[in-house]
Amino acid sequence: MPDPAELPELLDLDLAELRTVQHPVLAEVLADLRTRSGQPSEILWGFNSAF
């Protein structure tokens, strides 16, 4: 029986299955990615301002 604290092979999961994985590290990484995706980066901000 696999250890419940062990992550499954993430490359084998589609997005719907990935959403159902309950793991504290994965949850933290996904929360960080959601936060960062909502914020413009400085590089993109400078690029957009050039136009």
C-alpha positions in Angstrom: 0.0 0.0 0.0 1.5 3.4 -1.0 2.3 6.0 1.7 -0.5 8.6 1.7 2.1 11.3 2.3 3.8 10.3 -1.0 2.9 12.2 -4.1 1.6 10.3 -7.1 3.3 10.5 -10.4 2.1 14.0 -11.4 2.9 13.6 -15.1 0.3 10.8 -15.3 -2.5 13.0 -14.0 -4.7 15.3 -16.0 -5.8 18.6 -14.5 -9.1 17.3 -13.2 -7.3 14.5 -11.4 -4.5 16.8 -10.1 -7.2 19.0 -8.5 -8.3 16.1 -6.3 -4.8 15.2 -5.0 -4.7 16.1 -1.3 -1.1 16.7 -0.3 0.2 19.7 1.8 3.2 20.4 -0.4 1.3 20.3 -3.6 -1.4 22.5 -2.2 1.1 25.1 -1.2 2.9 25.1 -4.6 -0.5 25.4 -6.4 -1.6 28.2 -4.1 1.7 30.1 -4.8 1.3 29.6 -8.6 -2.3 30.9 -8.5 -1.1 34.0 -6.6 1.9 34.6 -8.9 -0.2 34.1 -12.0 -2.5 37.0 -11.0 0.4 39.4 -10.6 2.2 41.0 -13.5 5.9 40.4 -13.5 8.3 43.3 -13.8 9.7 42.1 -17.0 6.3 41.9 -18.7 5.3 45.2 -17.2 8.3 46.8 -18.9 7.7 45.1 -22.1 4.0 46.2 -22.2 5.0 49.8 -21.3 7.3 50.0 -24.3 4.3 50.0 -26.7 
